[in-house]
Amino acid sequence: MIEMTTELDLRTVDARHHVHGHTNLRQHSQHGPSAMVVGGEGVWITTDDGRRLIDGFSGLGCTSLGYDNARLATAAHDQLTTLPYAPTFYGRTHPTVASLAERLVAKAPGDMSRVMFQCSGSEANDSLIKFVWYRNIARGEPDRRVFISRWRGYYGNTVASVSMSGQPHMHAKFGLPLEGFVKTETPNYYLNHSDGETEEEFSQRMADDLERVILEVGPEKVAAFAAEPMQSGGGAIRPPEGYWPRMQAVLREHGIHFHVDEVVCGFGRTGNWWGSETFDLEPDSISCAKALTGGYFPMSALILKEDFYQDMQRNADEVGVLGHGFTYSGHPVGAAVAMEALDIYEETDLVGHVRNVSPGFLAGCEALLDHPLVGDVRGVGLFCGIQLVADKGNRELFDPALMVGQRVQDHAHDRGVYLRAITPDRISFMPPLIINEEEIAEATRRLAAALDDTLTELGR
Ligand SMILES: Cc1ncc(COP(=O)(O)O)c(C=O)c1O
């Protein structure tokens, strides 16, 4: 006899059998899931206990169009019933992915002309790492292998992309990072500036550190510098004034390939199609994912310039093929959903919408600076980092054992808004791009209440 499981039972089932990433394993197996999400509508998610929460984190920064977009669902359904799968190896293709490739390179910042598809941001960045090595061998520079990136950067979880990431807890106990992945400073002005140091001076210090690292490695050995326009997994860290012009000047001076990770910033998050536009970046390559399909299908893209492709082609001529690819690269359903998402972004002028609601969103966040727990608020578009501190006077952080960020996240959940706390006690607030002004006000009100709850709890 088959025993039926109820939804309540499924919490236990999950606790017993499901290994979750970025989760405290012991706590999960002992206490079960922190949330069981069963549905969604617009910017709202519904949990198994019938509660509705405003999604203040767009799932994981991907559900730009919310949870009930019928057009995306129809595009997926139509593609599934026409051509549910097609490989892209051996020069094979299908119409939807060819159209998407053309459209993405036309949209991309700078003069990009080639795109390779993967299923995740990690794979896009991993492909980039391999392709830069591959290209440098074609150019007779096989020793140009070192990747420079920033502490707190988040580029993914595959062996190479996590090595490029600057999150120590993702290296610990894995015997990582791999050799040849070195780091420069994270541009967290609020926490890391010295007393009296202006944003411009701080930015110069950051650029000096990048140059120090390049010279230590040896410029001829540096393969690329990789960075997000605004660090996401690092805590929604908006770069300070003068940061990117100075960093790019150093890269240009030493002729270093600049890879821009648009996985979170791409498709409107910062109030432009690309974070590269918002911060005036001149990337040599970009990776994107997440909002490419609004999170409705796993798909990512690595976008390259023509000369890069030409170098790769020379190696492939010798080997016979490009010895790299994934079974699901350019999946027809992902491509159809991405095409539809791009249509929606254009037809609804989603970037224009982000620009319209952004001032209210940022003002609401900045009003939280009056709260005793909040030391710093910095954002752009619909992307904001909120730093919690024990003492605003000297920017002193809380004892990590108090898990203050986690407490705010939990209280926010109880108040009906889903947010993410990032070490050290920084709240990342990035709602779906379709959010309206009332929903923004409601989410911010709930966050303020969660801060009050946390303060009361800490007082106790
Ligand atoms: C900026 C950035 N790059 C890359 C990734 C990795 O993407 P994925 O989780 O799809 O592998 C993430 C994930 O959050 C990210 O935030």
The ligand as an ORCA input file, in Angstrom:
! r2SCAN-3c Opt
* xyz 0 1
  C      26.917     37.841     -9.169
  C      26.712     36.370     -9.260
  N      27.426     35.646    -10.121
  C      27.269     34.323    -10.240
  C      26.367     33.646     -9.462
  C      26.213     32.169     -9.596
  O      25.039     31.872    -10.240
  P      24.342     30.447    -10.077
  O      23.867     30.315     -8.669
  O      23.257     30.484    -11.097
  O      25.372     29.432    -10.418
  C      25.590     34.351     -8.540
  C      24.602     33.668     -7.711
  O      23.898     34.223     -6.926
  C      25.783     35.742     -8.419
  O      25.093     36.465     -7.523
*
